């Protein structure tokens, strides 16, 4: 008789254990102060959250994700990165039941604020903190970097969150082929990749960003983090019962696989993308004077991949079995969100 894994027996560390990746596993020395900062923002600024949601966001230790992903940032550099970590995670979590019109408004308003508009006194912390981190980034980053950060923020909402909405409403996953395209955007990682350029101090010029090899490497970086997230977040999503944007669940649906077989296949896809990323970087060395920029971009992005894996395994309660560590959207607070 064939053994069938039960959902409560699933352990993401069996697939992606600590130090799985070929990059250093480090932590920012300012992690303790970063935690104090984030708890203060949650308590004093994120007033639209319920008390239960506030407690759960604190237990998620999202500042530790920032600290593990970008260990070389100075304290002044890490403040807006940490601020954005909380802002973007809360945004993504709490608009789960928002309408397409509400999500579009949030996208347009946040983008306008990033481009220079000021939030109104009536707008909540999602908008006010966007203005704060904009000014903090502009104090030490050039305009070309800021434009890329804004563009990546815009497209992850426009082609990530917004395009997944019809599937969530219908409670029907897309095909695996389409899912792989959409997941690159709705994992929301593109803006975070630019933080590696802060660490290195080497800003990729536009003609390098648009190079097909670099574009492919960026796609692979984002997909690796997406598959990593799907493997580690599965215990929470199995509890919800209505989650459809997870590689393991899509594989189960498309190929009628068991949980164990689908998890193994998800890891195979993850490893295939990781191998392609490393192979491309090793083989293509034709960036001339910008080769060091590309090397450093991949190095610091790799530390980010290693760091977020450590965060999942050691730092957070966000993805606990049964969904007990997640700050589920609350209907009572929805009206004050957008």
C-alpha positions in Angstrom: 0.0 0.0 0.0 1.5 3.3 -1.1 2.2 5.9 1.7 0.3 9.2 1.3 1.7 12.3 3.0 -0.8 14.2 5.1 -0.8 18.0 5.0 0.3 18.3 8.6 3.3 16.1 7.9 4.7 18.4 5.3 8.0 20.1 6.2 9.4 22.7 3.8 12.8 22.3 5.4 13.0 18.8 3.9 13.0 20.4 0.4 14.9 23.6 1.0 17.1 23.3 4.2 19.3 25.9 5.7 22.3 27.0 3.6 20.8 25.3 0.5 22.2 27.9 -1.9 25.8 28.7 -3.1 26.0 32.1 -1.4 26.8 33.3 2.1 24.2 33.1 4.9 24.5 36.5 6.7 22.5 38.9 8.8 22.5 42.6 9.1 24.1 43.8 12.3 21.3 46.3 12.8 18.6 43.6 13.0 17.6 44.4 16.6 17.0 48.1 16.0 15.2 47.2 12.7 12.8 45.1 14.8 12.1 48.0 17.2 11.5 50.3 14.2 9.0 48.0 12.6 7.1 47.3 15.8 6.8 51.1 16.3 5.4 51.5 12.8 2.9 48.7 13.3 1.7 50.1 16.7 1.6 53.8 15.8 1.0 54.1 12.0 -0.8 51.0 10.8 -4.0 52.0 12.6 -6.3 50.3 10.0 -5.1 46.9 11.2 -6.9 45.1 14.0 -5.1 44.3 17.2 -4.9 40.6 16.3 -3.4 41.6 12.9 -0.8 43.9 14.6 0.2 41.1 17.0 0.7 38.6 14.1 2.7 41.1 12.0 5.0 41.6 14.9 5.5 37.8 15.3 6.2 37.5 11.6 9.5 39.4 12.2 9.5 40.8 8.7 12.4 43.0 9.7 14.5 39.8 9.9 13.6 39.1 6.3 15.1 42.5 5.4 18.2 41.8 7.6 18.8 38.4 6.2 18.4 39.4 2.6 20.5 42.6 2.7 23.1 42.1 5.4 25.6 44.7 4.1 23.3 47.8 4.2 24.1 50.6 6.6 21.4 51.5 9.1 20.5 54.6 7.1 20.2 52.5 4.0 18.2 49.8 5.6 15.5 52.0 7.0 13.6 52.6 3.7 14.2 48.9 2.7 12.7 47.8 6.0 9.8 50.3 5.7 9.1 48.9 2.2 9.1 45.3 3.4 6.3 46.0 5.9 4.4 48.3 3.5 4.4 45.8 0.6 3.7 42.7 2.6 0.7 44.4 4.4 -0.5 45.8 1.1 -0.5 42.3 -0.5 -2.0 40.6 2.4 -4.8 43.0 3.1 -6.2 43.6 -0.4 -7.1 39.9 -0.8 -10.8 40.7 -1.0 -10.5 44.1 -2.6 -12.2 44.8 -6.0 -10.2 45.4 -9.2 -11.1 49.1 -9.0 -9.8 49.4 -5.4 -6.5 47.6 -6.3 -6.1 49.9 -9.4 -6.6 52.9 -7.2 -4.0 51.7 -4.8 -1.5 51.1 -7.6 -2.0 54.5 -9.2 -2.0 56.4 -5.9 1.2 54.7 -4.6 2.9 55.2 -7.9 2.0 58.9 -8.0 3.4 59.3 -4.4 6.6 57.5 -5.4 6.9 60.0 -8.3 6.5 63.0 -6.0 2.9 63.6 -4.9 2.2 63.9 -1.2 -0.3 61.7 0.7 -3.4 63.5 2.1 -4.0 63.6 5.9 -6.8 61.1 5.4 -4.6 58.5 3.7 -3.4 55.6 5.8 0.1 54.2 6.5 0.3 52.4 3.1 0.5 55.8 1.4 2.3 57.8 4.1 5.1 55.3 4.4 5.4 55.2 0.6 6.2 58.9 0.7 8.7 58.5 3.6 10.6 55.7 1.9 10.6 57.7 -1.4 12.4 60.6 0.3 14.7 58.3 2.2 15.8 56.5 -1.0 16.2 59.7 -2.9 18.6 61.0 -0.3 21.3 58.4 -1.3 20.2 56.8 -4.6 20.4 58.2 -8.2 17.4 59.0 -10.4 17.9 56.0 -12.7 17.7 53.6 -9.7 14.6 55.3 -8.4 12.8 55.1 -11.8 13.6 51.4 -12.0 12.3 50.8 -8.4 9.0 52.7 -9.3 8.6 50.8 -12.5 9.1 47.4 -10.9 6.6 48.4 -8.1 4.0 49.4 -10.8 4.3 46.3 -12.9 4.2 43.8 -10.0 0.8 45.1 -9.0 -0.4 45.7 -12.5 0.7 42.3 -14.0 0.9 40.4 -10.7 -1.8 41.2 -8.2 -4.3 42.5 -10.7 -4.0 39.7 -13.2 -4.4 37.0 -10.6 -7.7 38.5 -9.3 -10.1 36.8 -11.8 -8.6 33.4 -10.9 -9.0 34.0 -7.2 -12.6 35.1 -7.7 -13.3 31.9 -9.7 -11.3 29.8 -7.3 -9.7 28.2 -10.4 -5.9 28.0 -10.9 -4.5 28.9 -14.3 -2.6 26.2 -16.3 1.0 25.6 -15.3 2.3 27.4 -18.4 0.3 30.6 -17.6 1.0 30.3 -13.9 4.7 30.4 -14.5 4.3 33.7 -16.3 2.0 35.3 -13.7 3.9 34.1 -10.7 7.0 36.0 -11.9 5.0 39.2 -11.2 2.7 38.3 -8.3 5.5 37.1 -6.1 6.2 40.9 -5.9 10.0 40.4 -5.8 11.1 42.7 -8.6 11.4 45.9 -6.6 13.3 44.1 -3.9 16.0 43.0 -6.3 17.1 46.6 -6.8 18.2 46.7 -3.1 21.3 44.7 -4.1 22.5 47.7 -6.1 22.3 49.7 -2.9 24.7 47.2 -1.2 27.1 47.0 -4.1 27.0 50.7 -5.0 27.0 49.6 -8.6 23.9 50.7 -10.5 23.1 48.7 -13.6 22.7 51.1 -16.6 19.6 50.7 -18.8 21.4 49.0 -21.7 22.6 46.3 -19.3 19.2 45.8 -17.7 17.8 45.4 -21.2 20.4 42.9 -22.2 18.7 39.5 -23.0 21.0 37.5 -20.7 20.5 39.9 -17.8 16.7 40.0 -18.4 16.7 36.2 -18.3 18.8 36.1 -15.1 16.4 38.5 -13.5 13.4 36.3 -14.5 15.2 33.3 -13.0 16.0 35.1 -9.8 12.4 36.1 -9.3 11.1 32.6 -10.2 13.5 30.9 -7.8 12.2 33.1 -5.0 8.7 32.4 -6.1 9.2 28.6 -6.0 11.0 29.0 -2.7 8.0 30.9 -1.3 5.6 28.4 -2.6 7.4 25.5 -0.9 7.7 27.3 2.4 4.3 28.9 2.5 2.4 25.7 1.6 1.4 24.9 5.2 -0.5 28.2 5.5 -2.1 27.8 2.1 -3.2 24.2 2.7 -5.0 25.5 5.8 -6.8 28.2 3.8 -8.2 25.8 1.3 -8.9 28.4 -1.4 -5.3 29.4 -2.3 -4.6 28.7 -6.0 -1.4 30.6 -6.7 1.1 28.1 -5.4 3.3 25.9 -7.6 2.7 22.8 -5.6 -1.1 23.2 -5.7 -1.0 24.0 -9.5 1.0 20.9 -10.1 -1.4 18.8 -8.1 -4.3 20.2 -10.1 -2.7 19.9 -13.6 -1.2 16.4 -13.2 -3.4 14.9 -10.4 -0.3 14.4 -8.2 -0.1 13.6 -4.5 1.2 16.2 -2.2 4.5 14.4 -1.9 4.9 14.0 -5.7 3.9 17.6 -6.4 6.3 18.9 -3.8 9.1 16.9 -5.3 8.3 18.2 -8.8 8.2 21.8 -7.4 11.7 21.3 -6.0 12.8 19.9 -9.4 11.5 23.0 -11.2 13.2 25.3 -8.6 16.5 23.5 -9.0 16.3 23.6 -12.8 15.9 27.4 -12.7 18.7 27.7 -10.2 21.0 25.6 -12.4 20.2 27.7 -15.4 20.9 31.0 -13.6 24.3 29.8 -12.4 25.1 28.4 -15.9 24.2 31.6 -17.7 26.3 33.7 -15.3 29.3 31.3 -15.6 29.2 31.1 -19.4 28.3 34.7 -20.6 31.1 37.1 -19.7 30.7 39.7 -22.4 29.6 42.7 -20.5 32.9 44.5 -20.8 33.4 47.3 -18.3 30.1 46.4 -16.7 31.0 42.8 -16.0 31.7 43.6 -12.4 28.3 45.3 -12.1 26.6 42.2 -13.3 28.7 39.9 -11.1 27.9 42.0 -8.0 24.2 42.2 -8.9 24.0 38.4 -9.0 26.1 38.0 -5.9 24.0 40.3 -3.8 20.8 38.9 -5.2 22.1 35.4 -4.4 22.7 36.5 -0.8 19.1 37.7 -0.8 17.9 34.2 -2.0 19.9 32.5 0.8 18.7 35.1 3.3 15.0 34.7 2.7 15.3 31.0 2.9 16.9 31.4 6.3 14.0 33.8 7.3 11.4 31.1 6.3 13.2 28.4 8.3 14.4 30.3 11.4 12.8 33.7 11.9 9.1 33.8 11.2 5.7 32.4 12.3 4.0 33.7 9.1 3.6 30.3 7.4 2.8 28.1 10.4 0.7 25.0 9.8 -3.0 25.8 10.1 -2.5 29.4 9.1 -2.3 30.5 12.7 0.6 32.9 12.1 -0.9 34.7 9.2 -2.7 38.1 9.4 -5.8 37.2 7.5 -7.7 40.1 5.9 -10.4 41.4 8.2 -13.7 42.6 6.8 -14.1 45.1 9.6 -10.9 46.9 8.7 -11.3 46.8 4.9 -13.1 50.1 4.5 -10.2 52.0 6.1 -7.5 50.2 4.0 -7.9 51.7 0.5 
